[in-house]
Amino acid sequence: MTKRLISDEYATVLAEIKERVRSAQYAALRAVNKELVGLYWDIGRIIAERQANAEHGAAIVERLAADLQAEFPGIAGYSRRNIFQMREFFLAYRDFPKVQPLVAQIGWTHNAIVFQRCKDPLEREFYIRMTKKFGWTKNVLIHQIESQSYQSTLLGQTNFDRALTPKLRAQAKLAVKDEYTFDFLELGEQQRARVGT
C-alpha cells in the first residue's frame, strides 16, 4: 500500500515537472521567435534605408547573403531570397504601427506567408491575429487564406436584421453563411449572434 502511494505521488510530481519543462520550452521558443522576427525587421529596415541611398542597389542583398552565410555557416535564413523577404517584410509593415507589434507574435514563416499572399493591411492584420489566437500551423494558415476566411468573416457582419424582411433575411443569411469556416475559427457563436441565427 505504501509503495503504491509513493508511486502515485511520484507520478504526480513527474507530471508536474514535465508540464513545467514544456512550459519553459514554449516560453523560450516564443522569446527566440520574437527576437528572430525583430532581427529580420531590423535587417529589412537597414537594407531598405541603404537602398534608398543611390549608392546601394539590389547588389547589396547578394553581397549580404554571401557574407552572412560565410560568417554564420550553421545558421539558416541568410539566403538571398530570405534577405529580400526581410526587406519586403519591413516595407510591408513600416507604415502600420498598429500591426508592427503583432508580427513578432507569430513565426517568420507565418509572417512571410501573410505578407506575400495578402496585400490589404486589414486582411494581413486579421490573419496575423487569428494565427496567434488559434496557433495555426503553416498549412492551416495557407488554407484559411486560400478559402478567404477574412472575406467570409466580413460577410458575416451584416445588418440583415435591420434592413431586410424576415423572408429575405433568411435567404440572405444562407447566401453568405459558411458555418464550417466560422466553426473552425471559433467565431461561430459570435457570428450567429450577429446574423441572428
C-alpha positions in Angstrom: 0.0 0.0 0.0 2.8 2.4 0.9 4.6 1.5 -2.3 1.5 2.4 -4.3 1.1 5.8 -2.5 4.7 6.6 -3.3 4.2 5.6 -6.9 1.1 7.7 -7.2 2.8 10.6 -5.6 5.8 10.2 -7.8 3.6 10.1 -10.9 2.0 13.4 -9.8 5.4 15.0 -9.2 6.7 13.8 -12.6 3.7 15.0 -14.4 4.0 18.5 -12.8 7.7 18.7 -13.6 7.2 17.6 -17.2 4.5 20.2 -17.6 6.8 22.9 -16.2 9.6 21.8 -18.6 7.2 22.0 -21.6 6.0 25.4 -20.4 9.6 26.7 -20.1 10.5 25.3 -23.6 7.4 27.0 -25.1 8.3 30.4 -23.4 11.9 30.1 -24.6 10.7 29.3 -28.1 8.4 32.4 -28.1 11.2 34.6 -26.9 13.6 33.3 -29.6 10.9 33.8 -32.2 10.3 37.4 -31.1 14.0 38.1 -31.3 14.3 36.5 -34.7 11.4 38.4 -36.2 12.8 41.6 -34.6 16.2 40.8 -36.2 14.7 40.3 -39.6 12.7 43.5 -39.2 16.0 45.4 -38.5 17.8 43.8 -41.3 15.0 44.7 -43.7 15.0 48.3 -42.4 18.7 48.6 -42.8 18.6 47.3 -46.3 15.6 49.5 -47.3 17.3 52.6 -45.9 20.6 51.8 -47.7 18.8 51.1 -51.0 17.0 54.4 -50.7 20.5 55.9 -50.9 21.7 55.9 -54.5 24.9 54.1 -53.7 23.2 50.8 -52.9 21.1 48.8 -55.2 20.0 45.2 -55.4 23.6 44.1 -55.3 23.8 44.8 -51.6 21.4 41.9 -50.9 23.5 39.4 -52.9 26.7 40.5 -51.1 25.0 40.4 -47.7 23.7 36.9 -48.3 27.1 35.6 -49.2 28.9 37.4 -46.3 26.3 36.4 -43.7 26.4 32.8 -44.8 30.2 32.8 -44.6 30.1 34.5 -41.1 27.3 32.2 -39.7 27.6 28.9 -41.6 25.5 26.9 -39.3 22.5 29.3 -39.3 19.9 29.0 -41.9 17.9 32.1 -43.0 20.5 34.2 -44.7 19.9 33.2 -48.3 19.4 35.9 -50.9 15.7 35.1 -51.1 15.2 35.3 -47.4 17.1 38.6 -47.2 14.9 40.1 -49.9 11.9 38.8 -47.9 13.2 40.7 -44.8 13.3 43.9 -46.9 9.8 43.3 -48.2 8.6 42.4 -44.7 9.9 45.8 -43.4 8.4 47.7 -46.3 5.0 45.9 -45.9 4.5 47.0 -42.3 6.6 50.1 -41.7 3.7 52.4 -42.2 1.3 50.4 -39.9 2.4 50.9 -36.3 -0.7 49.0 -35.1 0.4 45.8 -36.8 4.2 46.0 -36.1 3.9 44.6 -32.5 1.7 41.7 -33.8 4.2 40.4 -36.3 6.6 39.4 -33.5 3.9 37.2 -32.0 3.9 34.7 -34.9 6.7 32.8 -36.6 8.8 34.1 -39.5 7.3 31.5 -41.9 3.8 32.6 -41.0 4.7 36.3 -41.4 6.2 35.6 -44.9 3.0 33.7 -46.0 0.8 36.6 -44.8 2.7 39.5 -46.3 3.3 37.6 -49.6 -0.3 36.4 -50.1 -2.3 39.3 -48.6 -2.0 42.8 -49.9 -4.6 44.6 -47.8 -3.3 45.8 -44.4 -6.6 44.8 -42.6 -6.5 41.4 -44.2 -2.9 40.9 -43.0 -3.8 42.0 -39.5 -6.7 39.6 -39.5 -4.6 36.6 -40.4 -1.8 37.5 -38.0 -4.3 37.9 -35.1 -6.0 34.6 -36.0 -2.7 32.7 -36.3 -1.6 34.0 -32.9 -5.0 33.3 -31.3 -5.5 29.8 -32.7 -2.0 28.7 -33.1 -2.5 27.9 -36.8 0.2 25.8 -38.5 1.7 27.0 -41.8 -0.7 24.7 -43.7 -3.8 25.8 -41.8 -2.8 29.5 -42.4 -2.4 28.8 -46.1 -5.8 27.0 -46.2 -7.5 29.9 -44.4 -6.1 32.4 -46.8 -7.0 30.3 -49.9 -10.5 29.7 -48.6 -10.8 33.5 -48.0 -11.7 33.3 -44.3 -11.2 37.1 -44.0 -13.8 37.8 -46.6 -16.2 35.3 -45.1 -15.8 36.9 -41.7 -16.5 40.3 -43.1 -19.6 39.0 -44.9 -20.8 37.5 -41.6 -21.0 41.0 -40.1 -24.3 42.2 -41.6 -27.2 44.5 -40.9 -29.7 41.9 -42.2 -31.9 42.1 -39.1 -32.5 45.8 -39.5 -32.6 46.1 -43.3 -34.5 43.1 -44.6 -37.8 41.4 -44.2 -37.8 38.1 -42.3 -38.1 36.1 -45.6 -35.3 38.0 -47.4 -33.2 37.9 -44.2 -33.3 34.1 -44.2 -32.3 33.9 -47.8 -29.5 36.4 -47.4 -28.1 34.5 -44.4 -28.0 31.3 -46.4 -26.2 33.1 -49.2 -23.3 34.4 -47.1 -23.1 31.9 -44.2 -20.2 29.5 -44.1 -20.6 27.7 -40.8 -17.6 25.4 -41.3 -15.2 28.3 -41.6 -16.8 30.1 -38.7 -16.7 27.0 -36.5 -13.1 26.3 -37.4 -12.3 29.9 -36.4 -14.3 29.5 -33.2 -16.2 32.5 -34.3 -19.4 30.5 -34.9 -21.4 31.7 -31.9 -20.3 35.3 -32.3 -21.2 35.3 -36.0 -24.5 33.5 -35.4 -25.4 36.2 -32.9 -24.6 38.9 -35.3 -26.7 37.5 -38.1 -29.5 36.4 -35.8 -29.2 32.6 -36.3 
